[in-house]
Amino acid sequence: MCQASRHTMNKSERLEALLPNGRGVWIPIDHGMSDYPCDGLEDTEGLIRQLISAGVNAIVAQKGVVSHYSHLCTGTDTNMVIHFSASTRHGGPDASRKVSVGQASEVVSRGGFAASAQVNIGSDGEADMLEALGELTTLCHHLDLPVLGMVYARGPNLNIVDGDTTNGVAHAARVAFEIGCDIGKTTWTGDDDSFARVTSAAPIPLLVAGGAKTNTRDMLKMVEKAMKNGAAGVCMGRQVFAHEQPAAVARALVLIVHHDKSAYDAMNEVGL
């Protein structure tokens, strides 16, 4: 894909590139904003090159990273998504309060392909984060740009509806949909039935997170189950970039998401 075409594509064309046939493997590497040093992010350029070679559809990063490295995606099927939410580990009680650190108008000029923002529902900063995500979806709507909503059910003020076996995860997915996001990031709820309730809560594509770094085999089995229960793909960072073989893990995810391979077969094919 030439750089000129990246600039002129409309939202539906961008979504098809980011989620070919409705599925996507997205790797967020924005973790250096909140935590650094961060295992796996020391050689950012090398990591991005490995992810591109593995065939991932999108790399989600803060705008400075996108400005510096988006040229690496030229001529490939990988695109970069700018994440506009930020906080650091030094924020104390406010560490879960994400603030907006950019505007939709800078996505394309920085080499980005779409926008992303985070909301932690149940946190003390929920209202401000909802407002920021709502503004981003409005501005991106006028600019014909897709938006990823990373909406998590986390925080001391969570008020779970009686009988909600998803523990608020379905509500988080619904928030992403209702506030105007084109794609949502969600979390695995532990079993098929409850996760199916999550994916049925919103008609937009939902990408499952990797969670805390764990056994790669278990993570890939989780992805296999999530795909069978309505997930549109994955949006996971540390499970990939902090692994000793990030390209192999990324390729295994591509095989599961885009080629319907089992976790077992994907691991064997990439040598994990």
Short mmCIF file of the C-alpha atoms (twelve columns), coordinates in Angstrom:
data_MODEL
# 
_entry.id   MODEL 
# 
loop_
_atom_site.group_PDB 
_atom_site.id 
_atom_site.type_symbol 
_atom_site.label_atom_id 
_atom_site.label_alt_id 
_atom_site.label_comp_id 
_atom_site.label_asym_id 
_atom_site.label_seq_id 
_atom_site.Cartn_x 
_atom_site.Cartn_y 
_atom_site.Cartn_z 
_atom_site.pdbx_PDB_model_num 
ATOM 1   C CA . MET A 1   0.000   0.000   0.000  1 
ATOM 2   C CA . CYS A 2   1.605   3.314   -1.035 1 
ATOM 3   C CA . GLN A 3   1.762   6.221   1.407  1 
ATOM 4   C CA . ALA A 4   -0.451  8.372   -0.831 1 
ATOM 5   C CA . SER A 5   -3.255  5.849   -0.675 1 
ATOM 6   C CA . ARG A 6   -2.980  5.759   3.107  1 
ATOM 7   C CA . HIS A 7   -3.767  9.478   3.178  1 
ATOM 8   C CA . THR A 8   -6.794  9.306   0.891  1 
ATOM 9   C CA . MET A 9   -8.595  6.196   2.159  1 
ATOM 10  C CA . ASN A 10  -11.997 6.624   3.800  1 
ATOM 11  C CA . LYS A 11  -13.060 4.980   7.055  1 
ATOM 12  C CA . SER A 12  -14.519 1.842   5.520  1 
ATOM 13  C CA . GLU A 13  -11.356 1.291   3.468  1 
ATOM 14  C CA . ARG A 14  -9.204  1.815   6.557  1 
ATOM 15  C CA . LEU A 15  -11.302 -0.635  8.551  1 
ATOM 16  C CA . GLU A 16  -10.939 -3.263  5.827  1 
ATOM 17  C CA . ALA A 17  -7.151  -2.818  5.913  1 
ATOM 18  C CA . LEU A 18  -7.057  -2.979  9.721  1 
ATOM 19  C CA . LEU A 19  -9.555  -5.855  9.924  1 
ATOM 20  C CA . PRO A 20  -9.363  -7.811  6.667  1 
ATOM 21  C CA . ASN A 21  -12.461 -9.986  6.402  1 
ATOM 22  C CA . GLY A 22  -13.517 -8.594  9.758  1 
ATOM 23  C CA . ARG A 23  -10.557 -9.976  11.701 1 
ATOM 24  C CA . GLY A 24  -7.409  -8.405  13.038 1 
ATOM 25  C CA . VAL A 25  -4.176  -8.916  14.946 1 
ATOM 26  C CA . TRP A 26  -3.279  -5.666  16.675 1 
ATOM 27  C CA . ILE A 27  -0.202  -5.260  18.869 1 
ATOM 28  C CA . PRO A 28  -0.156  -2.294  21.287 1 
ATOM 29  C CA . ILE A 29  3.329   -1.075  22.227 1 
ATOM 30  C CA . ASP A 30  2.254   2.079   24.076 1 
ATOM 31  C CA . HIS A 31  3.399   0.662   27.422 1 
ATOM 32  C CA . GLY A 32  6.566   2.764   27.491 1 
ATOM 33  C CA . MET A 33  4.464   5.798   28.366 1 
ATOM 34  C CA . SER A 34  3.262   4.275   31.622 1 
ATOM 35  C CA . ASP A 35  6.247   2.039   32.480 1 
ATOM 36  C CA . TYR A 36  9.870   2.221   31.433 1 
ATOM 37  C CA . PRO A 37  12.260  0.426   31.307 1 
ATOM 38  C CA . CYS A 38  9.890   -2.142  29.809 1 
ATOM 39  C CA . ASP A 39  11.067  -5.577  28.670 1 
ATOM 40  C CA . GLY A 40  10.788  -5.904  24.908 1 
ATOM 41  C CA . LEU A 41  10.590  -2.200  24.088 1 
ATOM 42  C CA . GLU A 42  14.291  -1.389  24.333 1 
ATOM 43  C CA . ASP A 43  14.782  -1.865  20.562 1 
ATOM 44  C CA . THR A 44  11.543  -0.354  19.313 1 
ATOM 45  C CA . GLU A 45  12.540  -0.263  15.669 1 
ATOM 46  C CA . GLY A 46  13.652  -3.882  15.711 1 
ATOM 47  C CA . LEU A 47  10.401  -4.915  17.366 1 
ATOM 48  C CA . ILE A 48  8.277   -3.053  14.812 1 
ATOM 49  C CA . ARG A 49  10.183  -4.694  11.962 1 
ATOM 50  C CA . GLN A 50  9.552   -8.119  13.506 1 
ATOM 51  C CA . LEU A 51  5.837   -7.425  13.930 1 
ATOM 52  C CA . ILE A 52  5.560   -6.273  10.322 1 
ATOM 53  C CA . SER A 53  7.375   -9.411  9.112  1 
ATOM 54  C CA . ALA A 54  4.932   -11.527 11.141 1 
ATOM 55  C CA . GLY A 55  2.006   -9.968  9.263  1 
ATOM 56  C CA . VAL A 56  0.187   -8.162  12.066 1 
ATOM 57  C CA . ASN A 57  -2.524  -5.781  10.893 1 
ATOM 58  C CA . ALA A 58  -1.920  -2.905  13.298 1 
ATOM 59  C CA . ILE A 59  0.587   -1.602  15.811 1 
ATOM 60  C CA . VAL A 60  -0.908  0.706   18.451 1 
ATOM 61  C CA . ALA A 61  1.498   3.290   19.845 1 
ATOM 62  C CA . GLN A 62  1.773   6.784   21.263 1 
ATOM 63  C CA . LYS A 63  2.039   9.571   18.698 1 
ATOM 64  C CA . GLY A 64  5.774   10.167  19.097 1 
ATOM 65  C CA . VAL A 65  6.476   6.529   18.292 1 
ATOM 66  C CA . VAL A 66  4.159   6.652   15.270 1 
ATOM 67  C CA . SER A 67  5.800   9.835   13.963 1 
ATOM 68  C CA . HIS A 68  9.244   8.258   14.273 1 
ATOM 69  C CA . TYR A 69  8.547   4.776   12.942 1 
ATOM 70  C CA . SER A 70  5.440   4.813   10.720 1 
ATOM 71  C CA . HIS A 71  7.625   4.927   7.601  1 
ATOM 72  C CA . LEU A 72  8.553   1.307   8.325  1 
ATOM 73  C CA . CYS A 73  4.982   0.324   7.381  1 
ATOM 74  C CA . THR A 74  5.210   1.824   3.893  1 
ATOM 75  C CA . GLY A 75  4.644   -0.874  1.291  1 
ATOM 76  C CA . THR A 76  3.416   -3.398  3.874  1 
ATOM 77  C CA . ASP A 77  0.012   -4.577  5.113  1 
ATOM 78  C CA . THR A 78  0.706   -3.282  8.633  1 
ATOM 79  C CA . ASN A 79  -0.553  0.119   9.794  1 
ATOM 80  C CA . MET A 80  -0.020  2.184   12.935 1 
ATOM 81  C CA . VAL A 81  -2.796  3.387   15.231 1 
ATOM 82  C CA . ILE A 82  -2.198  6.394   17.492 1 
ATOM 83  C CA . HIS A 83  -3.174  5.922   21.128 1 
ATOM 84  C CA . PHE A 84  -4.165  9.261   22.645 1 
ATOM 85  C CA . SER A 85  -4.539  8.262   26.319 1 
ATOM 86  C CA . ALA A 86  -1.713  8.531   28.818 1 
ATOM 87  C CA . SER A 87  -0.729  8.203   32.452 1 
ATOM 88  C CA . THR A 88  2.454   7.042   34.195 1 
ATOM 89  C CA . ARG A 89  3.309   4.789   37.107 1 
ATOM 90  C CA . HIS A 90  4.242   7.906   39.065 1 
ATOM 91  C CA . GLY A 91  0.679   9.225   39.172 1 
ATOM 92  C CA . GLY A 92  -0.133  7.742   42.574 1 
ATOM 93  C CA . PRO A 93  -3.902  7.639   43.148 1 
ATOM 94  C CA . ASP A 94  -4.347  9.137   39.659 1 
ATOM 95  C CA . ALA A 95  -2.356  6.440   37.849 1 
ATOM 96  C CA . SER A 96  -5.537  4.895   36.410 1 
ATOM 97  C CA . ARG A 97  -6.863  8.269   35.245 1 
ATOM 98  C CA . LYS A 98  -5.971  8.508   31.571 1 
ATOM 99  C CA . VAL A 99  -5.750  11.975  30.049 1 
ATOM 100 C CA . SER A 100 -5.923  12.899  26.378 1 
ATOM 101 C CA . VAL A 101 -2.539  13.883  24.926 1 
ATOM 102 C CA . GLY A 102 -3.447  14.673  21.328 1 
ATOM 103 C CA . GLN A 103 -6.075  15.408  18.728 1 
ATOM 104 C CA . ALA A 104 -7.616  13.484  15.852 1 
ATOM 105 C CA . SER A 105 -6.341  16.097  13.402 1 
ATOM 106 C CA . GLU A 106 -2.746  14.862  13.834 1 
ATOM 107 C CA . VAL A 107 -3.395  11.182  13.062 1 
ATOM 108 C CA . VAL A 108 -2.733  11.233  9.320  1 
ATOM 109 C CA . SER A 109 0.087   13.800  9.343  1 
ATOM 110 C CA . ARG A 110 1.993   11.691  11.870 1 
ATOM 111 C CA . GLY A 111 1.635   8.590   9.715  1 
ATOM 112 C CA . GLY A 112 -1.209  7.054   11.696 1 
ATOM 113 C CA . PHE A 113 -4.108  5.106   10.241 1 
ATOM 114 C CA . ALA A 114 -6.651  5.310   13.056 1 
ATOM 115 C CA . ALA A 115 -7.032  6.593   16.617 1 
ATOM 116 C CA . SER A 116 -7.334  4.911   20.006 1 
ATOM 117 C CA . ALA A 117 -8.198  5.946   23.554 1 
ATOM 118 C CA . GLN A 118 -8.773  4.271   26.913 1 
ATOM 119 C CA . VAL A 119 -11.504 4.448   29.548 1 
ATOM 120 C CA . ASN A 120 -11.362 2.683   32.898 1 
ATOM 121 C CA . ILE A 121 -14.988 2.454   33.985 1 
ATOM 122 C CA . GLY A 122 -15.304 2.305   37.750 1 
ATOM 123 C CA . SER A 123 -12.265 4.502   38.337 1 
ATOM 124 C CA . ASP A 124 -12.379 7.934   39.944 1 
ATOM 125 C CA . GLY A 125 -11.535 9.551   36.598 1 
ATOM 126 C CA . GLU A 126 -14.253 7.775   34.624 1 
ATOM 127 C CA . ALA A 127 -16.248 10.878  33.686 1 
ATOM 128 C CA . ASP A 128 -13.233 12.711  32.255 1 
ATOM 129 C CA . MET A 129 -12.116 9.668   30.288 1 
ATOM 130 C CA . LEU A 130 -15.590 9.159   28.830 1 
ATOM 131 C CA . GLU A 131 -15.680 12.800  27.787 1 
ATOM 132 C CA . ALA A 132 -12.267 12.530  26.112 1 
ATOM 133 C CA . LEU A 133 -13.231 9.355   24.225 1 
ATOM 134 C CA . GLY A 134 -16.524 10.922  23.161 1 
ATOM 135 C CA . GLU A 135 -14.698 13.950  21.783 1 
ATOM 136 C CA . LEU A 136 -12.251 11.719  19.920 1 
ATOM 137 C CA . THR A 137 -15.043 9.715   18.270 1 
ATOM 138 C CA . THR A 138 -16.750 12.963  17.243 1 
ATOM 139 C CA . LEU A 139 -13.636 14.446  15.655 1 
ATOM 140 C CA . CYS A 140 -12.686 11.167  13.963 1 
ATOM 141 C CA . HIS A 141 -16.233 10.871  12.608 1 
ATOM 142 C CA . HIS A 142 -15.772 14.192  10.809 1 
ATOM 143 C CA . LEU A 143 -12.315 13.140  9.569  1 
ATOM 144 C CA . ASP A 144 -13.532 9.683   8.430  1 
ATOM 145 C CA . LEU A 145 -11.048 7.883   10.726 1 
ATOM 146 C CA . PRO A 146 -11.684 4.680   12.707 1 
ATOM 147 C CA . VAL A 147 -11.450 4.672   16.505 1 
ATOM 148 C CA . LEU A 148 -10.429 1.863   18.836 1 
ATOM 149 C CA . GLY A 149 -11.942 2.077   22.306 1 
ATOM 150 C CA . MET A 150 -9.934  0.365   25.035 1 
ATOM 151 C CA . VAL A 151 -12.704 0.292   27.629 1 
ATOM 152 C CA . TYR A 152 -11.963 -1.742  30.752 1 
ATOM 153 C CA . ALA A 153 -14.138 -2.651  33.720 1 
ATOM 154 C CA . ARG A 154 -11.716 -1.789  36.494 1 
ATOM 155 C CA . GLY A 155 -11.632 0.514   39.467 1 
ATOM 156 C CA . PRO A 156 -12.944 0.855   43.030 1 
ATOM 157 C CA . ASN A 157 -16.339 2.191   41.965 1 
ATOM 158 C CA . LEU A 158 -17.446 -0.752  39.807 1 
ATOM 159 C CA . ASN A 159 -21.114 -1.474  40.440 1 
ATOM 160 C CA . ILE A 160 -21.818 -4.825  38.781 1 
ATOM 161 C CA . VAL A 161 -25.406 -5.519  37.718 1 
ATOM 162 C CA . ASP A 162 -26.919 -8.483  39.571 1 
ATOM 163 C CA . GLY A 163 -26.454 -11.662 37.561 1 
ATOM 164 C CA . ASP A 164 -23.779 -10.214 35.266 1 
ATOM 165 C CA . THR A 165 -21.463 -13.180 34.783 1 
ATOM 166 C CA . THR A 166 -19.064 -10.961 32.813 1 
ATOM 167 C CA . ASN A 167 -18.321 -8.773  35.860 1 
ATOM 168 C CA . GLY A 168 -18.817 -5.582  33.896 1 
ATOM 169 C CA . VAL A 169 -16.866 -6.599  30.793 1 
ATOM 170 C CA . ALA A 170 -20.019 -6.716  28.664 1 
ATOM 171 C CA . HIS A 171 -20.929 -3.233  29.885 1 
ATOM 172 C CA . ALA A 172 -17.448 -1.982  28.939 1 
ATOM 173 C CA . ALA A 173 -17.906 -3.358  25.409 1 
ATOM 174 C CA . ARG A 174 -21.315 -1.706  25.232 1 
ATOM 175 C CA . VAL A 175 -19.792 1.622   26.291 1 
ATOM 176 C CA . ALA A 176 -17.251 1.418   23.450 1 
ATOM 177 C CA . PHE A 177 -20.064 0.808   20.979 1 
ATOM 178 C CA . GLU A 178 -22.487 3.434   22.268 1 
ATOM 179 C CA . ILE A 179 -19.881 6.196   22.479 1 
ATOM 180 C CA . GLY A 180 -19.086 5.749   18.786 1 
ATOM 181 C CA . CYS A 181 -16.021 3.513   18.594 1 
ATOM 182 C CA . ASP A 182 -15.603 1.398   15.473 1 
ATOM 183 C CA . ILE A 183 -13.619 -1.321  17.280 1 
ATOM 184 C CA . GLY A 184 -13.472 -2.253  20.938 1 
ATOM 185 C CA . LYS A 185 -10.811 -3.896  23.055 1 
ATOM 186 C CA . THR A 186 -12.165 -6.367  25.574 1 
ATOM 187 C CA . THR A 187 -10.961 -8.996  28.028 1 
ATOM 188 C CA . TRP A 188 -11.438 -12.740 28.281 1 
ATOM 189 C CA . THR A 189 -13.964 -13.524 30.999 1 
ATOM 190 C CA . GLY A 190 -12.799 -17.051 31.784 1 
ATOM 191 C CA . ASP A 191 -15.351 -19.230 30.016 1 
ATOM 192 C CA . ASP A 192 -17.198 -19.573 26.735 1 
ATOM 193 C CA . ASP A 193 -20.673 -18.618 27.950 1 
ATOM 194 C CA . SER A 194 -19.739 -15.391 29.692 1 
ATOM 195 C CA . PHE A 195 -17.469 -14.274 26.847 1 
ATOM 196 C CA . ALA A 196 -20.225 -14.933 24.319 1 
ATOM 197 C CA . ARG A 197 -22.326 -12.485 26.354 1 
ATOM 198 C CA . VAL A 198 -19.562 -9.911  25.939 1 
ATOM 199 C CA . THR A 199 -19.337 -10.259 22.167 1 
ATOM 200 C CA . SER A 200 -23.121 -10.171 21.823 1 
ATOM 201 C CA . ALA A 201 -23.273 -6.911  23.806 1 
ATOM 202 C CA . ALA A 202 -21.980 -4.801  20.891 1 
ATOM 203 C CA . PRO A 203 -22.207 -5.142  17.096 1 
ATOM 204 C CA . ILE A 204 -18.722 -3.689  16.554 1 
ATOM 205 C CA . PRO A 205 -15.626 -5.914  16.214 1 
ATOM 206 C CA . LEU A 206 -14.155 -6.761  19.628 1 
ATOM 207 C CA . LEU A 207 -10.463 -7.580  20.012 1 
ATOM 208 C CA . VAL A 208 -9.447  -9.598  23.063 1 
ATOM 209 C CA . ALA A 209 -6.607  -8.414  25.299 1 
ATOM 210 C CA . GLY A 210 -3.779  -10.621 26.438 1 
ATOM 211 C CA . GLY A 211 -3.847  -9.659  30.095 1 
ATOM 212 C CA . ALA A 212 -0.861  -10.168 32.373 1 
ATOM 213 C CA . LYS A 213 2.055   -11.995 30.768 1 
ATOM 214 C CA . THR A 214 1.512   -15.708 31.214 1 
ATOM 215 C CA . ASN A 215 2.228   -19.054 29.598 1 
ATOM 216 C CA . THR A 216 2.192   -18.608 25.812 1 
ATOM 217 C CA . ARG A 217 0.399   -21.911 25.229 1 
ATOM 218 C CA . ASP A 218 -2.396  -20.917 27.625 1 
ATOM 219 C CA . MET A 219 -2.677  -17.489 26.013 1 
ATOM 220 C CA . LEU A 220 -2.988  -18.947 22.512 1 
ATOM 221 C CA . LYS A 221 -5.600  -21.452 23.708 1 
ATOM 222 C CA . MET A 222 -7.538  -18.533 25.182 1 
ATOM 223 C CA . VAL A 223 -7.404  -16.739 21.822 1 
ATOM 224 C CA . GLU A 224 -8.648  -19.862 20.055 1 
ATOM 225 C CA . LYS A 225 -11.627 -20.033 22.433 1 
ATOM 226 C CA . ALA A 226 -12.313 -16.311 22.157 1 
ATOM 227 C CA . MET A 227 -12.431 -16.528 18.366 1 
ATOM 228 C CA . LYS A 228 -14.950 -19.360 18.589 1 
ATOM 229 C CA . ASN A 229 -17.140 -17.188 20.804 1 
ATOM 230 C CA . GLY A 230 -17.342 -14.059 18.685 1 
ATOM 231 C CA . ALA A 231 -14.045 -12.209 19.059 1 
ATOM 232 C CA . ALA A 232 -12.836 -10.432 15.931 1 
ATOM 233 C CA . GLY A 233 -9.191  -10.891 16.821 1 
ATOM 234 C CA . VAL A 234 -6.667  -9.761  19.378 1 
ATOM 235 C CA . CYS A 235 -5.165  -6.556  20.744 1 
ATOM 236 C CA . MET A 236 -2.342  -7.671  23.017 1 
ATOM 237 C CA . GLY A 237 1.044   -6.252  23.879 1 
ATOM 238 C CA . ARG A 238 3.215   -7.761  26.612 1 
ATOM 239 C CA . GLN A 239 2.251   -11.313 25.678 1 
ATOM 240 C CA . VAL A 240 3.975   -10.593 22.364 1 
ATOM 241 C CA . PHE A 241 6.685   -7.961  22.715 1 
ATOM 242 C CA . ALA A 242 7.999   -9.223  26.090 1 
ATOM 243 C CA . HIS A 243 8.373   -12.766 24.746 1 
ATOM 244 C CA . GLU A 244 11.799  -14.077 23.767 1 
ATOM 245 C CA . GLN A 245 10.417  -14.663 20.246 1 
ATOM 246 C CA . PRO A 246 7.939   -11.832 19.562 1 
ATOM 247 C CA . ALA A 247 7.762   -12.481 15.817 1 
ATOM 248 C CA . ALA A 248 6.897   -16.143 16.394 1 
ATOM 249 C CA . VAL A 249 4.143   -15.314 18.896 1 
ATOM 250 C CA . ALA A 250 2.746   -12.643 16.567 1 
ATOM 251 C CA . ARG A 251 2.779   -15.087 13.666 1 
ATOM 252 C CA . ALA A 252 0.987   -17.707 15.771 1 
ATOM 253 C CA . LEU A 253 -1.732  -15.152 16.501 1 
ATOM 254 C CA . VAL A 254 -2.045  -14.405 12.782 1 
ATOM 255 C CA . LEU A 255 -2.464  -18.118 12.070 1 
ATOM 256 C CA . ILE A 256 -5.213  -18.497 14.687 1 
ATOM 257 C CA . VAL A 257 -7.090  -15.293 13.842 1 
ATOM 258 C CA . HIS A 258 -6.805  -15.285 10.055 1 
ATOM 259 C CA . HIS A 259 -6.290  -18.942 9.172  1 
ATOM 260 C CA . ASP A 260 -8.430  -20.690 11.823 1 
ATOM 261 C CA . LYS A 261 -5.493  -22.712 13.097 1 
ATOM 262 C CA . SER A 262 -5.688  -24.313 16.522 1 
ATOM 263 C CA . ALA A 263 -3.324  -23.037 19.190 1 
ATOM 264 C CA . TYR A 264 -1.487  -26.365 19.012 1 
ATOM 265 C CA . ASP A 265 -1.023  -26.245 15.236 1 
ATOM 266 C CA . ALA A 266 -0.040  -22.559 15.273 1 
ATOM 267 C CA . MET A 267 2.652   -23.189 17.882 1 
ATOM 268 C CA . ASN A 268 4.043   -26.109 15.933 1 
ATOM 269 C CA . GLU A 269 4.098   -24.150 12.683 1 
ATOM 270 C CA . VAL A 270 6.093   -21.240 14.161 1 
ATOM 271 C CA . GLY A 271 8.339   -23.366 16.359 1 
ATOM 272 C CA . LEU A 272 7.141   -22.309 19.786 1 
# 
